[in-house]
Amino acid sequence: MSVDAPETQAAPQAPRERPAGIGLFGWLRWGWRQLTSMRTALVLLFLVALGTVPGSFLPQRGLAPEKVTAFFQQHKTLAPWLDRLSLFDVFAAPWFAAIYILLFVSLAGCVLPRAKHHFVQLRSRPPKAPRNLGRLPESASYETDAAPDEVLAEARAILKDRRFRVDAHDDAVAAEKGYLRETGNLVFHLALLVLLFAVGSGAAFGYKGNVLVTEGEGFSNTVASYDAFKGGRSFTASKLPPFTVWLDSFSASYLPSGPNRGQPTNFSAKVRYQNGLSSPVRSYDLKVNHPLNVDGARVYLLGHGYAPRFTVRDGKGQVAFQGAVPFLPTNEATYASEGVIKVPDAQPDQLGFIGLFWPTAVPNQQGKVVSAFPAAWNPQVALFAFKGDLGLSNGAPQSVYKLETGKLKPILMGNKVKPLAAGQTLQLPGGAGSVTFDGYRQYVTLQVNHDPGRVPALAAGIVAILGIVTSFLVRRRRVWVRAKAAEGGRTVVQVGGLTLGGATPDFEAIVERLKKAAPEQPRSTAPDESPNMDEE
């Protein structure tokens, strides 16, 4: 009687372990590789260029704060949203700084390893000759009676003469040159790193200030003297050099006729400056694109305008104000300007005026006064008068170019306002006083800029251009020469070349020199191929 074998039970399988993840270190390494790739660097460079676009068409607080204020007044809904994105101060925005720092780190992580690898390649030997030189893009073959050693020795001499790095491998000579191409590429990227660092250091340790100076006046290089001042994050006011600049006179020339009538031809400001109390006072002719260099700072001429001079007497006949008031141009072509006069010392009521200035006043077809030319050929001014409380005693800041009329009463408006020529006096209604137009002075707007990274950035820019030009002009080239003994005592010479970017005349010239050094010999005639001789 047969007995059935017991059924074998499968052994229980251990639960399969879940593959372990790459971990925190793996993710950090992956992120670093992505950040330091050339593709990421190009994307960040594009974002930096894109981020500078708003600064080219939107007013910036660091350059023209008054234009930013005007933009807020004209676009009351849009301006606050743009301000939340820091578009009125692009180059100090957190998002721009983040892109800038990421670009610097990306370039550093990409270029420095490449530089190390390139240094290793410079010290390495040229690669050995391929097995079949005839398959290379450039190749040649010939026979000669010179011995293989003689051919290889001559090949080494010729290639060294053409500035190749040469090395011998058994029956072949390997030569290589064109490392300057990669060197130029690395120099370009390293110079770009220096350029970014120089621009960043200039923004951190430099400063920039704008100031308006009227003829006969001056300013000292202190924060309080500037109308607008912006220092870098690492800048301190104690680092300001102690110099003073005075404006003696300003002159402007314009085309008097023709299709470009009124176009400026020359701006020149005669200034004096003193670098510290112990230094002598020097003169300088300040022009556009010809800044004044003083103690590491550069003083630029940005613009100019007119400052009409007035004498204001109050209702008691006392002189309450006398001086020049800068008017801002409302028309850059004709320099028609607008300004404000505030007389808080007038009695019994404070006085305020809104003025219109025309350098060359002429009536238009409607009979209204306009300016026909930017030069002061017929200067006239019109004043709209107010009296009351100017609001200067409540501590609230006010713009010197705007008159707060909330608590003021108009006393001279509309058709009653008549243009005044130089020397004429306007009597205010109700015995409020009088205003005399004494003439005008000119003013200039100056920008004082100190950028410690300017010279390094210029040098880095020049080196970057030289590096990129070198990388475009130089080609990487490799040449191999193999010489083997053949039958009959001859030597078979094979020459192969590989050039990055296409063929060059180098290869043909090398082959020709090799043939001249060891002339190519014609094949000898075999005995069975000898010509028949007549039998005697």
C-alpha positions as CSV (number, residue, x, y, z in Angstrom):
1,M,0.0,0.0,0.0
2,S,1.5,3.3,-1.1
3,V,1.7,6.3,1.2
4,D,1.4,9.7,-0.3
5,A,4.3,12.0,0.4
6,P,3.4,15.0,2.5
7,E,3.0,18.3,0.6
8,T,5.9,20.6,1.0
9,Q,4.9,24.1,2.3
10,A,6.6,27.1,0.9
11,A,8.9,28.9,3.4
12,P,7.5,32.3,4.4
13,Q,9.2,35.2,2.6
14,A,10.6,38.1,4.6
15,P,8.9,41.4,3.7
16,R,10.7,43.3,1.1
17,E,12.5,46.3,2.5
18,R,11.6,49.6,1.0
19,P,14.5,51.2,-0.9
20,A,16.1,53.9,1.1
21,G,15.9,57.4,-0.2
22,I,18.8,59.6,-1.2
23,G,18.6,61.4,2.1
24,L,19.2,65.0,3.0
25,F,22.8,65.0,1.8
26,G,21.8,63.5,-1.5
27,W,19.1,66.2,-2.0
28,L,21.6,68.9,-1.1
29,R,24.1,67.5,-3.6
30,W,21.5,67.2,-6.3
31,G,20.4,70.9,-5.7
32,W,24.0,72.0,-5.7
33,R,24.6,70.3,-9.1
34,Q,21.5,71.9,-10.5
35,L,22.5,75.4,-9.2
36,T,26.1,75.1,-10.5
37,S,25.1,73.9,-14.0
38,M,25.8,76.3,-16.9
39,R,22.1,76.1,-17.9
40,T,21.1,77.5,-14.5
41,A,23.7,80.2,-14.8
42,L,22.4,81.3,-18.1
43,V,18.8,81.4,-16.8
44,L,19.9,83.5,-13.8
45,L,21.8,85.8,-16.1
46,F,18.7,86.3,-18.2
47,L,16.7,87.0,-15.0
48,V,19.2,89.6,-13.9
49,A,18.9,91.3,-17.3
50,L,15.1,91.0,-17.1
51,G,15.1,92.5,-13.6
52,T,16.8,95.6,-14.8
53,V,14.1,96.4,-17.3
54,P,11.7,98.2,-14.9
55,G,14.6,100.4,-13.8
56,S,14.9,101.7,-17.4
57,F,11.3,103.0,-17.8
58,L,10.1,103.5,-14.2
59,P,11.6,106.4,-12.1
60,Q,14.0,105.2,-9.3
61,R,14.1,106.7,-5.9
62,G,17.9,106.8,-5.8
63,L,18.1,108.9,-9.0
64,A,14.9,111.0,-9.2
65,P,12.8,110.9,-6.1
66,E,10.7,113.8,-7.3
67,K,9.7,111.9,-10.4
68,V,8.6,109.0,-8.2
69,T,6.4,111.4,-6.2
70,A,4.9,112.7,-9.5
71,F,4.3,109.1,-10.7
72,F,2.4,108.4,-7.4
73,Q,0.2,111.5,-8.0
74,Q,-0.5,110.5,-11.6
75,H,-1.1,106.8,-11.0
76,K,-2.7,106.6,-7.5
77,T,-3.9,103.0,-8.0
78,L,-1.0,101.4,-9.9
79,A,1.9,103.1,-8.1
80,P,1.3,101.4,-4.7
81,W,1.2,98.0,-6.3
82,L,4.5,98.7,-8.2
83,D,6.0,99.9,-4.9
84,R,5.1,96.7,-3.1
85,L,7.2,94.9,-5.8
86,S,10.1,97.4,-5.2
87,L,10.0,98.5,-8.8
88,F,10.9,102.1,-7.9
89,D,14.1,100.8,-6.3
90,V,14.9,97.9,-8.4
91,F,18.6,97.5,-7.7
92,A,18.0,97.5,-3.9
93,A,15.0,95.1,-4.1
94,P,15.3,91.8,-2.1
95,W,14.3,89.7,-5.2
96,F,17.0,91.4,-7.3
97,A,19.6,90.8,-4.6
98,A,18.5,87.1,-4.4
99,I,18.9,86.6,-8.2
100,Y,22.3,88.4,-8.1
101,I,23.7,86.3,-5.3
102,L,22.4,83.0,-6.9
103,L,24.1,84.0,-10.2
104,F,27.4,84.7,-8.4
105,V,27.2,81.3,-6.5
106,S,26.2,79.5,-9.7
107,L,29.0,80.9,-11.7
108,A,31.6,80.2,-9.0
109,G,30.4,76.6,-8.6
110,C,30.5,76.1,-12.4
111,V,33.8,77.9,-13.2
112,L,36.1,76.9,-10.4
113,P,35.8,73.1,-11.0
114,R,36.3,73.7,-14.7
115,A,39.4,75.8,-13.9
116,K,40.8,72.9,-11.8
117,H,40.1,70.4,-14.6
118,H,41.7,72.6,-17.2
119,F,44.8,73.0,-15.1
120,V,45.1,69.2,-14.9
121,Q,44.7,69.0,-18.7
122,L,47.5,71.5,-19.2
123,R,49.8,69.2,-17.3
124,S,48.7,66.0,-19.0
125,R,50.3,64.3,-22.1
126,P,48.6,64.5,-25.5
127,P,46.4,61.5,-26.2
128,K,47.9,58.5,-28.1
129,A,47.4,58.1,-31.8
130,P,44.2,56.3,-32.9
131,R,44.5,52.9,-34.4
132,N,43.4,54.1,-37.9
133,L,44.5,57.6,-38.8
134,G,42.9,57.4,-42.1
135,R,39.4,57.7,-40.6
136,L,40.1,61.1,-39.1
137,P,38.6,64.2,-40.8
138,E,42.1,65.2,-41.9
139,S,44.6,62.5,-43.0
140,A,47.5,61.9,-45.4
141,S,49.8,59.0,-46.2
142,Y,53.1,58.7,-48.2
143,E,56.3,56.6,-48.3
144,T,59.9,57.6,-47.9
145,D,63.3,56.1,-47.7
146,A,64.1,57.8,-44.4
147,A,64.1,55.6,-41.3
148,P,61.1,55.7,-39.0
149,D,63.1,57.2,-36.2
150,E,64.3,59.9,-38.5
151,V,60.7,60.7,-39.6
152,L,59.5,60.8,-36.0
153,A,62.4,63.0,-34.9
154,E,61.7,65.4,-37.7
155,A,58.0,65.4,-36.9
156,R,58.7,66.3,-33.3
157,A,60.9,69.2,-34.4
158,I,58.3,70.5,-36.9
159,L,55.4,70.3,-34.5
160,K,57.4,72.0,-31.7
161,D,58.3,74.7,-34.1
162,R,54.6,75.3,-34.7
163,R,54.0,75.5,-30.9
164,F,52.4,72.1,-30.4
165,R,52.8,70.2,-27.2
166,V,54.5,67.0,-28.4
167,D,54.9,63.5,-26.9
168,A,56.1,60.2,-28.4
169,H,54.1,57.0,-28.1
170,D,55.9,53.9,-29.5
171,D,55.8,54.3,-33.3
172,A,53.9,57.6,-33.3
173,V,54.2,61.2,-32.3
174,A,51.2,62.9,-30.7
175,A,50.9,66.7,-30.7
176,E,48.2,69.1,-29.4
177,K,47.6,72.8,-29.1
178,G,44.7,75.2,-28.7
179,Y,44.3,75.0,-25.0
180,L,44.2,78.8,-25.1
181,R,40.6,78.4,-26.3
182,E,39.4,76.9,-23.1
183,T,41.7,79.3,-21.2
184,G,40.0,82.2,-22.8
185,N,36.6,80.8,-22.0
186,L,37.6,80.3,-18.3
187,V,39.1,83.8,-18.2
188,F,35.8,85.2,-19.5
189,H,33.8,83.5,-16.8
190,L,36.3,84.3,-14.0
191,A,36.3,87.9,-15.1
192,L,32.5,87.9,-15.1
193,L,32.7,86.7,-11.5
194,V,35.0,89.5,-10.6
195,L,32.7,91.9,-12.4
196,L,29.7,90.7,-10.3
197,F,31.8,91.0,-7.1
198,A,33.0,94.5,-8.1
199,V,29.5,95.7,-8.8
200,G,28.2,94.2,-5.6
201,S,31.0,95.7,-3.5
202,G,30.4,99.1,-5.1
203,A,26.7,98.9,-4.2
204,A,27.5,97.9,-0.7
205,F,30.3,100.4,0.2
206,G,29.5,103.3,-2.2
207,Y,27.1,106.2,-2.1
208,K,25.2,108.4,-4.4
209,G,23.7,111.8,-3.8
210,N,21.9,114.5,-5.8
211,V,22.0,118.2,-5.0
212,L,20.7,121.3,-6.7
213,V,23.1,124.3,-6.7
214,T,22.3,127.8,-7.8
215,E,24.9,130.2,-9.2
216,G,26.9,131.8,-6.5
217,E,26.2,129.0,-4.0
218,G,27.8,125.7,-3.1
219,F,27.5,122.6,-1.0
220,S,29.6,120.5,1.3
221,N,29.9,116.7,1.0
222,T,27.6,115.9,4.0
223,V,24.4,113.9,4.1
224,A,22.4,117.0,5.2
225,S,23.5,119.0,2.1
226,Y,22.0,116.6,-0.4
227,D,18.4,116.7,-1.7
228,A,18.5,113.0,-2.2
229,F,21.1,110.6,-0.8
230,K,21.5,106.9,-0.8
231,G,24.4,104.9,0.7
232,G,25.2,101.2,0.4
233,R,24.3,98.7,3.1
234,S,27.9,98.8,4.5
235,F,28.3,102.6,4.1
236,T,28.6,105.0,7.0
237,A,28.3,108.8,6.9
238,S,31.6,109.2,8.6
239,K,33.3,107.9,5.5
240,L,32.3,110.9,3.4
241,P,35.4,112.8,2.2
242,P,35.3,116.5,3.4
243,F,35.2,118.4,0.2
244,T,33.2,121.5,-0.9
245,V,32.0,122.6,-4.4
246,W,30.9,126.1,-5.4
247,L,29.1,127.0,-8.6
248,D,30.4,130.2,-10.1
249,S,28.5,130.3,-13.3
250,F,26.6,128.1,-15.8
251,S,26.3,128.6,-19.6
252,A,24.3,126.7,-22.2
253,S,24.4,127.0,-26.0
254,Y,21.5,126.2,-28.3
255,L,21.0,126.1,-32.1
256,P,19.4,129.4,-32.9
257,S,17.8,128.4,-36.2
258,G,17.2,125.5,-38.6
259,P,15.1,122.3,-38.2
260,N,16.9,121.5,-34.9
261,R,16.3,125.0,-33.4
262,G,16.6,125.0,-29.7
263,Q,18.7,121.8,-29.5
264,P,21.5,122.1,-26.9
265,T,25.1,122.1,-28.2
266,N,27.0,122.7,-25.0
267,F,26.6,122.8,-21.3
268,S,29.4,124.1,-19.1
269,A,29.5,124.8,-15.4
270,K,32.4,126.8,-13.9
271,V,33.0,125.4,-10.4
272,R,35.5,125.7,-7.7
273,Y,36.3,122.9,-5.2
274,Q,38.3,122.3,-2.1
275,N,39.3,119.0,-0.7
276,G,39.6,119.7,3.0
277,L,40.4,122.9,4.8
278,S,44.1,122.6,4.3
279,S,44.0,122.0,0.5
280,P,44.0,124.9,-2.0
281,V,40.8,125.9,-3.9
282,R,40.9,124.7,-7.5
283,S,38.8,125.6,-10.5
284,Y,37.2,123.1,-12.9
285,D,35.1,123.3,-16.1
286,L,32.4,120.7,-15.4
287,K,30.6,119.3,-18.5
288,V,28.4,116.4,-19.4
289,N,30.4,113.2,-19.5
290,H,33.4,115.0,-18.0
291,P,32.9,114.6,-14.3
292,L,35.0,116.2,-11.5
293,N,37.1,113.7,-9.6
294,V,37.8,114.6,-6.0
295,D,39.0,112.4,-3.2
296,G,37.6,109.2,-4.8
297,A,34.2,110.7,-5.7
298,R,33.0,111.8,-9.1
299,V,30.8,114.8,-9.5
300,Y,28.5,114.6,-12.6
301,L,26.5,117.4,-14.3
302,L,23.0,116.0,-14.7
303,G,20.8,118.9,-15.7
304,H,20.1,122.6,-15.3
305,G,17.3,125.1,-14.9
306,Y,16.3,128.6,-14.0
307,A,16.0,130.2,-10.5
308,P,14.1,133.5,-10.7
309,R,15.0,136.0,-8.1
310,F,12.3,137.8,-6.1
311,T,11.9,140.4,-3.4
312,V,8.6,140.0,-1.4
313,R,7.4,142.8,0.9
314,D,4.5,142.1,3.3
315,G,1.5,144.2,4.2
316,K,3.7,146.3,6.6
317,G,6.2,147.2,3.8
318,Q,9.0,145.0,5.3
319,V,11.1,142.7,3.2
320,A,9.9,139.2,4.1
321,F,11.8,137.3,1.5
322,Q,14.6,138.0,-1.0
323,G,16.5,135.4,-3.1
324,A,16.5,133.0,-6.0
325,V,13.9,130.2,-6.1
326,P,14.6,127.1,-8.4
327,F,11.8,126.4,-10.8
328,L,11.5,122.9,-12.3
329,P,11.1,122.6,-16.1
330,T,7.8,121.5,-17.3
331,N,8.9,121.6,-21.0
332,E,12.4,120.2,-21.7
333,A,12.4,121.8,-25.2
334,T,11.7,125.4,-24.2
335,Y,12.4,125.2,-20.4
336,A,9.1,126.7,-19.4
337,S,9.2,126.1,-15.7
338,E,7.1,126.1,-12.6
339,G,7.9,126.9,-9.0
340,V,6.7,127.8,-5.6
341,I,7.5,130.7,-3.3
342,K,6.7,130.4,0.4
343,V,7.0,133.5,2.7
344,P,6.3,132.4,6.3
345,D,7.7,135.6,7.8
346,A,5.1,137.9,6.1
347,Q,2.9,140.0,8.3
348,P,0.0,140.1,9.0
349,D,-0.7,137.0,6.9
350,Q,1.8,134.4,5.5
351,L,2.1,134.6,1.7
352,G,2.5,131.9,-0.9
353,F,2.9,132.0,-4.7
354,I,2.8,129.6,-7.6
355,G,4.9,130.9,-10.4
356,L,5.3,130.2,-14.1
357,F,8.6,131.2,-15.7
358,W,9.2,131.6,-19.5
359,P,12.9,132.1,-20.6
360,T,11.8,133.5,-24.0
361,A,8.2,134.7,-23.5
362,V,6.1,135.2,-26.6
363,P,2.3,135.1,-27.2
364,N,0.9,132.2,-29.1
365,Q,-2.1,132.3,-31.6
366,Q,-4.6,132.2,-28.7
367,G,-2.8,135.1,-27.0
368,K,-1.4,133.0,-24.2
369,V,2.2,133.4,-23.1
370,V,4.5,130.5,-23.9
371,S,8.3,130.0,-24.1
372,A,9.6,129.9,-27.7
373,F,13.3,129.1,-26.9
374,P,15.2,127.5,-24.0
375,A,17.7,130.4,-23.7
376,A,16.7,133.5,-21.6
377,W,16.1,136.0,-24.4
378,N,13.0,137.5,-22.9
379,P,12.5,136.1,-19.4
380,Q,9.1,136.7,-17.8
381,V,7.2,135.3,-14.8
382,A,3.6,135.1,-13.8
383,L,2.6,134.7,-10.1
384,F,-0.6,133.3,-8.5
385,A,-0.8,134.7,-5.0
386,F,-2.3,133.2,-1.8
387,K,-2.4,134.3,1.8
388,G,-3.2,132.5,5.1
389,D,-1.5,129.6,6.9
390,L,1.2,127.8,4.9
391,G,1.1,124.9,7.4
392,L,4.8,124.9,8.1
393,S,4.4,125.1,11.9
394,N,2.6,121.8,12.4
395,G,5.8,119.7,11.8
396,A,4.5,117.9,8.8
397,P,7.1,117.6,5.9
398,Q,6.4,119.6,2.8
399,S,7.9,119.6,-0.7
400,V,9.7,122.9,-1.6
401,Y,8.2,122.5,-5.0
402,K,4.6,122.2,-3.9
403,L,2.3,124.7,-2.2
404,E,-0.3,123.3,0.2
405,T,-3.4,125.5,-0.5
406,G,-5.8,123.9,2.0
407,K,-5.6,126.7,4.5
408,L,-4.7,129.5,2.0
409,K,-7.0,132.0,0.4
410,P,-6.4,133.0,-3.2
411,I,-5.9,136.8,-3.6
412,L,-4.6,137.0,-7.2
413,M,-5.8,134.4,-9.7
414,G,-7.1,134.0,-13.3
415,N,-7.0,136.8,-15.8
416,K,-5.8,139.3,-13.1
417,V,-2.4,137.6,-13.3
418,K,-0.1,139.5,-15.7
419,P,3.5,138.5,-16.7
420,L,6.3,140.4,-15.1
421,A,9.5,141.3,-16.8
422,A,12.8,141.7,-14.9
423,G,12.6,144.8,-12.6
424,Q,8.8,145.0,-12.6
425,T,6.8,144.9,-9.3
426,L,3.4,143.3,-8.7
427,Q,1.1,145.0,-6.0
428,L,-1.0,142.4,-4.2
429,P,-4.7,143.2,-3.6
430,G,-6.0,144.2,-0.2
431,G,-2.7,145.7,0.9
432,A,-1.2,142.2,1.3
433,G,2.2,143.4,0.0
434,S,4.2,143.4,-3.2
435,V,6.5,141.1,-5.3
436,T,9.4,142.3,-7.4
437,F,10.9,140.2,-10.2
438,D,14.6,141.0,-9.8
439,G,15.8,138.7,-12.7
440,Y,17.1,135.2,-12.7
441,R,20.0,132.9,-12.0
442,Q,20.7,129.5,-13.3
443,Y,21.1,126.3,-11.3
444,V,22.5,122.9,-12.0
445,T,21.7,119.5,-10.6
446,L,24.8,117.5,-9.6
447,Q,25.2,113.9,-8.7
448,V,28.1,112.8,-6.5
449,N,28.9,109.2,-6.9
450,H,31.5,107.1,-5.1
451,D,31.8,103.5,-6.4
452,P,34.9,101.6,-5.1
453,G,34.1,98.8,-7.5
454,R,34.2,101.0,-10.6
455,V,37.9,100.4,-11.6
456,P,37.9,96.7,-10.8
457,A,34.6,96.3,-12.8
458,L,36.1,98.2,-15.8
459,A,39.3,96.0,-15.7
460,A,37.2,92.8,-15.4
461,G,35.0,93.9,-18.3
462,I,38.1,94.4,-20.5
463,V,39.6,91.1,-19.5
464,A,36.2,89.4,-20.1
465,I,36.1,90.8,-23.7
466,L,39.7,89.6,-24.3
467,G,38.9,86.2,-23.0
468,I,35.7,85.7,-25.1
469,V,37.5,87.0,-28.2
470,T,40.4,84.5,-27.6
471,S,38.0,81.6,-27.2
472,F,36.4,82.5,-30.5
473,L,39.6,82.9,-32.5
474,V,41.6,79.9,-31.2
475,R,40.8,76.4,-32.3
476,R,41.7,73.1,-30.5
477,R,44.0,71.0,-32.8
478,R,45.5,67.6,-32.5
479,V,48.0,66.0,-35.0
480,W,49.4,62.5,-35.0
481,V,52.3,61.2,-37.1
482,R,53.0,57.4,-37.4
483,A,56.0,55.9,-39.1
484,K,56.3,52.2,-39.8
485,A,58.9,50.2,-41.7
486,A,57.6,48.5,-44.9
487,E,59.0,46.1,-47.4
488,G,62.0,47.1,-49.4
489,G,63.5,49.3,-46.7
490,R,61.0,52.1,-47.1
491,T,58.9,53.8,-44.4
492,V,55.2,54.3,-44.5
493,V,54.2,57.7,-42.9
494,Q,50.6,58.3,-41.8
495,V,49.5,61.8,-40.7
496,G,46.1,62.4,-39.0
497,G,44.6,65.6,-37.7
498,L,41.5,66.6,-35.7
499,T,40.4,70.2,-35.4
500,L,37.5,71.5,-33.4
501,G,35.5,73.8,-35.6
502,G,36.6,72.7,-39.0
503,A,39.8,72.2,-41.0
504,T,42.7,74.7,-40.8
505,P,45.7,75.3,-43.0
506,D,48.0,73.9,-40.3
507,F,47.5,70.3,-41.3
508,E,48.4,70.7,-45.0
509,A,51.5,72.9,-44.0
510,I,52.7,70.2,-41.6
511,V,52.4,67.4,-44.2
512,E,54.3,69.5,-46.7
513,R,57.1,70.2,-44.3
514,L,57.3,66.5,-43.4
515,K,57.6,65.6,-47.1
516,K,60.3,68.2,-47.7
517,A,62.3,66.9,-44.7
518,A,62.0,63.3,-45.8
519,P,61.1,63.4,-49.5
520,E,58.5,61.0,-50.8
521,Q,60.1,58.4,-53.0
522,P,58.5,56.8,-56.1
523,R,58.0,53.1,-56.0
524,S,61.1,51.1,-57.4
525,T,60.4,49.1,-60.6
526,A,60.1,45.3,-59.8
527,P,62.3,42.9,-61.7
528,D,59.5,41.4,-63.7
529,E,58.4,44.8,-64.7
530,S,61.8,45.8,-66.2
531,P,61.7,46.8,-69.8
532,N,62.7,44.2,-72.4
533,M,66.3,44.4,-73.8
534,D,67.2,43.5,-77.3
535,E,69.2,40.3,-77.5
536,E,72.5,40.6,-79.1
